[in-house]
């Protein structure tokens, strides 16, 4: 990945740059679509709420311009300004932070409106959907609602479907059950 400060280079905004989703795309470069886009020279804004985190400092060391911002519905004016000038946005919505479907959907729709108003060329967004098979999984339902809103908006996009991150096991030890023989089993239906 080559990052540049050249003002004529394409600008990529990465939401949640120090978190599990946005941070994985920048720090570990694990998403092929995103990684291939970043393979050419780009300017990158990494959006985070805390620039003092070690993950933010890692990004700065790699040449990412870390931007402190609260991408929340109560900060709508700032959100609309955040995407101005971006060629591509990597967007995250987080049900688990507030555990409300309504807030995730309203914030996701606000992001789409802001991205469309800014004239962004491409949106990459993590999305989780069961194509209607499982209808009572609210942390997926909000992402489906935002995805449908995005389709109707006309904003060009790429959907990345990630069912589960291996890091989830490090942060939620209730997912693993240690067996008598020392092995572990996953206690979630996947």
PASEBA-1860 file (N, C-alpha, C; in nm, 3 decimals):
! residues 190
1> XXXXXXXX> 0.085/-0.117/0.000/0.000/0.000/0.000/0.089/0.123/0.000 ~ 0.066/0.213/-0.093/0.141/0.338/-0.099/0.046/0.452/-0.067 ~ 0.078/0.527/0.035/-0.003/0.640/0.075/0.074/0.767/0.042 ~ 0.004/0.865/-0.008/0.068/0.989/-0.048/-0.005/1.108/0.014 ~ 0.062/1.220/0.019/0.001/1.346/0.064/-0.027/1.437/-0.055 ~ -0.003/1.388/-0.176/-0.024/1.467/-0.297/-0.173/1.505/-0.306 ~ -0.206/1.634/-0.306/-0.346/1.675/-0.307/-0.422/1.635/-0.433 ~ -0.351/1.596/-0.540/-0.420/1.554/-0.661/-0.454/1.404/-0.660
9> XXXXXXXX> -0.401/1.330/-0.563/-0.427/1.185/-0.554/-0.569/1.161/-0.505 ~ -0.629/1.048/-0.543/-0.763/1.015/-0.494/-0.765/1.010/-0.340 ~ -0.876/1.055/-0.282/-0.893/1.057/-0.137/-0.988/0.945/-0.095 ~ -0.944/0.865/0.000/-1.025/0.757/0.055/-1.053/0.790/0.201 ~ -1.181/0.794/0.238/-1.221/0.812/0.378/-1.256/0.676/0.436 ~ -1.199/0.644/0.551/-1.225/0.515/0.615/-1.289/0.541/0.750 ~ -1.416/0.504/0.763/-1.491/0.517/0.887/-1.448/0.405/0.980 ~ -1.440/0.434/1.110/-1.403/0.331/1.206/-1.261/0.282/1.187
17> XXXXXXXX> -1.171/0.373/1.152/-1.035/0.335/1.114/-0.958/0.265/1.224 ~ -0.993/0.288/1.350/-0.921/0.222/1.459/-1.001/0.108/1.521 ~ -1.115/0.077/1.460/-1.199/-0.031/1.511/-1.173/-0.162/1.438 ~ -1.258/-0.260/1.466/-1.238/-0.393/1.409/-1.260/-0.395/1.258 ~ -1.363/-0.326/1.210/-1.392/-0.332/1.067/-1.305/-0.237/0.986 ~ -1.311/-0.108/1.011/-1.229/-0.013/0.937/-1.082/-0.034/0.962 ~ -1.045/-0.064/1.087/-0.905/-0.086/1.120/-0.847/-0.208/1.053 ~ -0.927/-0.312/1.038/-0.878/-0.431/0.969/-0.843/-0.400/0.825
25> XXXXXXXX> -0.923/-0.316/0.762/-0.897/-0.284/0.622/-0.770/-0.203/0.607 ~ -0.735/-0.122/0.705/-0.615/-0.039/0.694/-0.493/-0.105/0.756 ~ -0.508/-0.152/0.880/-0.392/-0.205/0.951/-0.351/-0.341/0.896 ~ -0.447/-0.430/0.881/-0.416/-0.565/0.834/-0.435/-0.583/0.685 ~ -0.505/-0.488/0.621/-0.534/-0.494/0.478/-0.594/-0.629/0.438 ~ -0.699/-0.670/0.508/-0.753/-0.803/0.483/-0.865/-0.806/0.379 ~ -0.920/-0.693/0.338/-1.027/-0.695/0.239/-0.969/-0.674/0.100 ~ -0.985/-0.774/0.014/-0.923/-0.769/-0.118/-0.968/-0.651/-0.202
33> XXXXXXXX> -1.096/-0.619/-0.198/-1.147/-0.508/-0.278/-1.081/-0.379/-0.232 ~ -1.082/-0.357/-0.104/-1.026/-0.235/-0.049/-0.875/-0.231/-0.070 ~ -0.810/-0.343/-0.047/-0.665/-0.350/-0.062/-0.624/-0.320/-0.206 ~ -0.698/-0.373/-0.304/-0.661/-0.348/-0.443/-0.679/-0.201/-0.478 ~ -0.778/-0.137/-0.421/-0.796/0.006/-0.446/-0.681/0.085/-0.385 ~ -0.637/0.044/-0.268/-0.530/0.115/-0.199/-0.392/0.085/-0.258 ~ -0.383/-0.012/-0.349/-0.253/-0.049/-0.404/-0.190/0.065/-0.485 ~ -0.274/0.152/-0.539/-0.219/0.268/-0.609/-0.205/0.383/-0.508
41> XXXXXXXX> -0.141/0.489/-0.551/-0.119/0.601/-0.459/-0.251/0.668/-0.424 ~ -0.278/0.680/-0.296/-0.400/0.746/-0.248/-0.368/0.827/-0.124 ~ -0.453/0.924/-0.100/-0.454/0.993/0.029/-0.561/0.923/0.111 ~ -0.537/0.906/0.238/-0.634/0.835/0.321/-0.663/0.915/0.446 ~ -0.792/0.935/0.471/-0.838/0.989/0.598/-0.892/0.872/0.679 ~ -0.839/0.852/0.797/-0.889/0.748/0.887/-0.973/0.815/0.995 ~ -1.104/0.794/0.991/-1.194/0.855/1.088/-1.196/0.774/1.217 ~ -1.180/0.842/1.330/-1.184/0.778/1.461/-1.233/0.878/1.564
49> XXXXXXXX> -1.278/0.828/1.676/-1.317/0.916/1.787/-1.202/0.945/1.881 ~ -1.094/0.866/1.869/-0.984/0.879/1.964/-0.850/0.866/1.892 ~ -0.785/0.978/1.869/-0.657/0.977/1.798/-0.540/0.933/1.885 ~ -0.565/0.915/2.015/-0.456/0.872/2.105/-0.444/0.721/2.114 ~ -0.539/0.647/2.057/-0.532/0.501/2.061/-0.408/0.451/1.989 ~ -0.350/0.340/2.035/-0.235/0.283/1.964/-0.266/0.254/1.817 ~ -0.388/0.210/1.788/-0.425/0.182/1.648/-0.419/0.309/1.565 ~ -0.457/0.422/1.621/-0.450/0.550/1.549/-0.304/0.587/1.522
57> XXXXXXXX> -0.220/0.563/1.619/-0.077/0.593/1.603/-0.013/0.503/1.497 ~ -0.057/0.377/1.488/-0.008/0.287/1.382/-0.044/0.342/1.245 ~ -0.166/0.394/1.234/-0.210/0.449/1.106/-0.129/0.572/1.067 ~ -0.105/0.660/1.165/-0.024/0.779/1.139/0.115/0.737/1.089 ~ 0.173/0.635/1.151/0.305/0.586/1.110/0.306/0.534/0.967 ~ 0.189/0.487/0.919/0.179/0.436/0.782/0.146/0.546/0.682 ~ 0.125/0.669/0.731/0.096/0.779/0.641/-0.050/0.817/0.630 ~ -0.137/0.754/0.710/-0.279/0.787/0.710/-0.299/0.916/0.788
65> XXXXXXXX> -0.382/1.005/0.733/-0.420/1.125/0.806/-0.537/1.087/0.897 ~ -0.513/1.079/1.027/-0.615/1.039/1.122/-0.698/1.162/1.160 ~ -0.829/1.150/1.144/-0.922/1.260/1.166/-1.014/1.223/1.282 ~ -1.020/1.309/1.382/-1.110/1.283/1.495/-1.249/1.336/1.458 ~ -1.346/1.247/1.468/-1.482/1.284/1.429/-1.583/1.190/1.496 ~ -1.698/1.244/1.528/-1.810/1.165/1.580/-1.911/1.151/1.466 ~ -1.917/1.036/1.402/-2.011/1.013/1.292/-2.142/0.961/1.351 ~ -2.218/1.054/1.410/-2.344/1.017/1.474/-2.453/1.113/1.428
73> XXXXXXXX> -2.577/1.073/1.444/-2.692/1.149/1.397/-2.697/1.289/1.459 ~ -2.651/1.301/1.584/-2.651/1.431/1.652/-2.545/1.525/1.597 ~ -2.461/1.479/1.508/-2.351/1.556/1.452/-2.366/1.567/1.300 ~ -2.490/1.577/1.253/-2.522/1.569/1.111/-2.444/1.669/1.026 ~ -2.432/1.793/1.068/-2.362/1.895/0.989/-2.216/1.856/0.966 ~ -2.151/1.806/1.069/-2.011/1.764/1.058/-2.000/1.640/0.968 ~ -2.095/1.548/0.980/-2.094/1.427/0.897/-2.101/1.464/0.750 ~ -2.189/1.559/0.715/-2.202/1.598/0.576/-2.073/1.662/0.523
81> XXXXXXXX> -2.000/1.733/0.607/-1.873/1.794/0.565/-1.761/1.690/0.557 ~ -1.770/1.585/0.634/-1.661/1.486/0.645/-1.628/1.419/0.513 ~ -1.726/1.395/0.429/-1.705/1.319/0.306/-1.674/1.406/0.184 ~ -1.680/1.539/0.200/-1.654/1.629/0.088/-1.510/1.608/0.039 ~ -1.497/1.589/-0.091/-1.365/1.571/-0.152/-1.321/1.426/-0.162 ~ -1.394/1.335/-0.099/-1.356/1.193/-0.103/-1.394/1.131/-0.237 ~ -1.307/1.044/-0.286/-1.336/0.966/-0.405/-1.399/0.832/-0.369 ~ -1.361/0.781/-0.252/-1.412/0.652/-0.207/-1.429/0.657/-0.055
89> XXXXXXXX> -1.533/0.590/-0.007/-1.559/0.583/0.137/-1.576/0.438/0.176 ~ -1.507/0.399/0.282/-1.528/0.269/0.346/-1.614/0.299/0.468 ~ -1.737/0.249/0.470/-1.836/0.288/0.570/-1.873/0.172/0.662 ~ -1.888/0.204/0.788/-1.925/0.107/0.890/-2.048/0.160/0.964 ~ -2.145/0.074/0.991/-2.250/0.106/1.087/-2.241/0.002/1.198 ~ -2.264/0.045/1.320/-2.239/-0.042/1.434/-2.363/-0.056/1.522 ~ -2.434/-0.166/1.504/-2.550/-0.194/1.588/-2.510/-0.210/1.734 ~ -2.399/-0.277/1.759/-2.363/-0.318/1.895/-2.322/-0.202/1.985
97> XXXXXXXX> -2.283/-0.091/1.927/-2.243/0.022/2.010/-2.360/0.077/2.090 ~ -2.477/0.085/2.026/-2.593/0.142/2.093/-2.705/0.042/2.113 ~ -2.696/-0.069/2.045/-2.795/-0.176/2.049/-2.936/-0.123/2.023 ~ -2.947/-0.041/1.918/-3.079/0.002/1.872/-3.081/-0.003/1.719 ~ -3.177/-0.073/1.667/-3.195/-0.085/1.523/-3.224/0.052/1.462 ~ -3.310/0.129/1.526/-3.351/0.258/1.471/-3.233/0.353/1.455 ~ -3.145/0.358/1.554/-3.031/0.449/1.547/-2.933/0.405/1.438 ~ -2.906/0.274/1.429/-2.816/0.227/1.325/-2.871/0.260/1.187
105> XXXXXXXX> -3.000/0.238/1.165/-3.060/0.264/1.035/-3.061/0.414/1.005 ~ -3.101/0.498/1.101/-3.106/0.641/1.075/-2.966/0.698/1.049 ~ -2.865/0.651/1.122/-2.728/0.696/1.097/-2.679/0.645/0.961 ~ -2.709/0.520/0.929/-2.669/0.465/0.799/-2.729/0.543/0.684 ~ -2.856/0.579/0.695/-2.922/0.659/0.591/-2.861/0.798/0.582 ~ -2.827/0.856/0.697/-2.763/0.987/0.697/-2.628/0.979/0.626 ~ -2.550/0.872/0.650/-2.422/0.855/0.582/-2.441/0.850/0.431 ~ -2.540/0.773/0.386/-2.567/0.761/0.242/-2.601/0.897/0.184
113> XXXXXXXX> -2.688/0.973/0.254/-2.724/1.107/0.206/-2.601/1.198/0.199 ~ -2.514/1.190/0.299/-2.393/1.274/0.302/-2.297/1.235/0.190 ~ -2.282/1.106/0.166/-2.193/1.057/0.061/-2.246/1.098/-0.076 ~ -2.377/1.087/-0.093/-2.437/1.128/-0.221/-2.420/1.278/-0.241 ~ -2.445/1.358/-0.138/-2.430/1.504/-0.148/-2.286/1.543/-0.179 ~ -2.190/1.466/-0.129/-2.048/1.497/-0.152/-2.000/1.452/-0.290 ~ -2.080/1.373/-0.360/-2.042/1.326/-0.493/-1.933/1.221/-0.493 ~ -1.931/1.138/-0.390/-1.831/1.032/-0.378/-1.848/0.932/-0.494
121> XXXXXXXX> -1.734/0.887/-0.551/-1.736/0.796/-0.666/-1.776/0.653/-0.630 ~ -1.736/0.607/-0.512/-1.758/0.466/-0.476/-1.769/0.452/-0.326 ~ -1.860/0.368/-0.283/-1.881/0.337/-0.142/-1.854/0.189/-0.123 ~ -1.773/0.156/-0.024/-1.753/0.017/0.017/-1.812/0.007/0.155 ~ -1.900/-0.089/0.174/-1.966/-0.101/0.303/-1.978/-0.246/0.341 ~ -1.948/-0.273/0.466/-1.971/-0.407/0.519/-2.118/-0.425/0.541 ~ -2.169/-0.538/0.500/-2.311/-0.563/0.511/-2.331/-0.708/0.550 ~ -2.430/-0.731/0.630/-2.461/-0.868/0.671/-2.607/-0.894/0.640
129> XXXXXXXX> -2.632/-0.994/0.561/-2.769/-1.024/0.524/-2.785/-1.173/0.501 ~ -2.904/-1.221/0.530/-2.930/-1.363/0.509/-3.023/-1.383/0.391 ~ -3.038/-1.281/0.307/-3.129/-1.281/0.192/-3.270/-1.326/0.231 ~ -3.315/-1.282/0.347/-3.450/-1.308/0.392/-3.471/-1.439/0.465 ~ -3.370/-1.523/0.474/-3.385/-1.653/0.539/-3.408/-1.637/0.689 ~ -3.333/-1.546/0.752/-3.347/-1.523/0.896/-3.397/-1.381/0.916 ~ -3.521/-1.368/0.959/-3.584/-1.235/0.963/-3.586/-1.171/1.101 ~ -3.548/-1.240/1.204/-3.553/-1.184/1.340/-3.413/-1.170/1.400
137> XXXXXXXX> -3.317/-1.131/1.319/-3.181/-1.108/1.366/-3.155/-0.959/1.349 ~ -3.191/-0.880/1.453/-3.198/-0.736/1.433/-3.064/-0.671/1.400 ~ -2.951/-0.729/1.444/-2.823/-0.668/1.410/-2.789/-0.690/1.262 ~ -2.859/-0.777/1.192/-2.847/-0.788/1.047/-2.955/-0.705/0.978 ~ -3.075/-0.699/1.037/-3.186/-0.630/0.973/-3.156/-0.484/0.943 ~ -3.089/-0.415/1.035/-3.056/-0.274/1.013/-2.964/-0.257/0.893 ~ -2.870/-0.346/0.878/-2.777/-0.338/0.765/-2.851/-0.363/0.633 ~ -2.950/-0.451/0.637/-3.031/-0.475/0.518/-3.110/-0.349/0.482
145> XXXXXXXX> -3.168/-0.282/0.582/-3.244/-0.159/0.557/-3.155/-0.051/0.497 ~ -3.034/-0.035/0.550/-2.942/0.066/0.498/-2.897/0.028/0.357 ~ -2.874/-0.101/0.332/-2.835/-0.146/0.199/-2.944/-0.115/0.097 ~ -3.068/-0.139/0.133/-3.179/-0.110/0.042/-3.190/0.040/0.016 ~ -3.171/0.121/0.119/-3.173/0.267/0.104/-3.061/0.311/0.010 ~ -2.943/0.250/0.026/-2.829/0.283/-0.059/-2.859/0.247/-0.204 ~ -2.919/0.131/-0.228/-2.954/0.091/-0.365/-3.044/0.194/-0.430 ~ -3.142/0.242/-0.356/-3.236/0.341/-0.408/-3.171/0.478/-0.428
153> XXXXXXXX> -3.061/0.505/-0.358/-2.996/0.636/-0.365/-2.921/0.658/-0.496 ~ -2.878/0.551/-0.560/-2.799/0.563/-0.681/-2.651/0.579/-0.656 ~ -2.607/0.577/-0.531/-2.464/0.587/-0.499/-2.396/0.457/-0.542 ~ -2.290/0.464/-0.626/-2.219/0.341/-0.664/-2.157/0.276/-0.540 ~ -2.169/0.145/-0.530/-2.122/0.080/-0.408/-2.070/-0.060/-0.433 ~ -1.995/-0.107/-0.335/-1.950/-0.245/-0.327/-1.992/-0.294/-0.189 ~ -2.057/-0.407/-0.183/-2.095/-0.468/-0.056/-1.994/-0.575/-0.020 ~ -1.942/-0.572/0.100/-1.855/-0.677/0.150/-1.932/-0.750/0.258
161> XXXXXXXX> -1.959/-0.877/0.236/-2.036/-0.957/0.332/-1.940/-1.031/0.424 ~ -1.935/-0.989/0.548/-1.848/-1.053/0.648/-1.937/-1.108/0.759 ~ -1.943/-1.239/0.770/-2.031/-1.299/0.869/-1.980/-1.291/1.011 ~ -1.849/-1.305/1.027/-1.792/-1.306/1.161/-1.643/-1.281/1.149 ~ -1.589/-1.208/1.243/-1.446/-1.181/1.245/-1.380/-1.274/1.346 ~ -1.265/-1.330/1.315/-1.193/-1.412/1.413/-1.165/-1.335/1.543 ~ -1.146/-1.202/1.531/-1.122/-1.122/1.652/-1.240/-1.124/1.748 ~ -1.360/-1.157/1.698/-1.476/-1.165/1.787/-1.450/-1.263/1.901
169> XXXXXXXX> -1.375/-1.369/1.873/-1.349/-1.469/1.975/-1.258/-1.415/2.085 ~ -1.174/-1.318/2.050/-1.086/-1.259/2.150/-1.162/-1.163/2.241 ~ -1.265/-1.099/2.188/-1.339/-0.998/2.263/-1.463/-1.054/2.331 ~ -1.510/-1.168/2.287/-1.631/-1.227/2.344/-1.602/-1.374/2.375 ~ -1.546/-1.397/2.490/-1.505/-1.534/2.524/-1.622/-1.627/2.551 ~ -1.744/-1.573/2.560/-1.860/-1.660/2.580/-1.892/-1.740/2.455 ~ -1.831/-1.704/2.341/-1.854/-1.776/2.217/-1.781/-1.910/2.215 ~ -1.677/-1.923/2.296/-1.597/-2.045/2.298/-1.621/-2.121/2.428
177> XXXXXXXX> -1.628/-2.250/2.417/-1.642/-2.334/2.536/-1.525/-2.432/2.541 ~ -1.449/-2.425/2.649/-1.335/-2.514/2.662/-1.385/-2.653/2.702 ~ -1.335/-2.754/2.634/-1.374/-2.891/2.660/-1.276/-2.955/2.759 ~ -1.313/-3.069/2.815/-1.228/-3.137/2.912/-1.093/-3.175/2.855 ~ -1.088/-3.204/2.725/-0.960/-3.245/2.664/-0.873/-3.125/2.625 ~ -0.917/-3.002/2.658/-0.839/-2.882/2.630/-0.872/-2.814/2.498 ~ -0.955/-2.878/2.415/-0.997/-2.815/2.290/-1.113/-2.719/2.317 ~ -1.147/-2.640/2.216/-1.257/-2.545/2.228/-1.363/-2.576/2.124
185> XXXXXX> -1.488/-2.545/2.156/-1.596/-2.554/2.059/-1.660/-2.417/2.049 ~ -1.713/-2.387/1.932/-1.786/-2.263/1.911/-1.931/-2.289/1.948 ~ -1.986/-2.208/2.035/-2.121/-2.231/2.086/-2.225/-2.144/2.015 ~ -2.192/-2.097/1.896/-2.288/-2.018/1.818/-2.320/-2.091/1.691 ~ -2.445/-2.084/1.646/-2.478/-2.142/1.516/-2.427/-2.051/1.405 ~ -2.333/-2.101/1.325/-2.274/-2.021/1.217/-2.293/-2.092/1.084
END
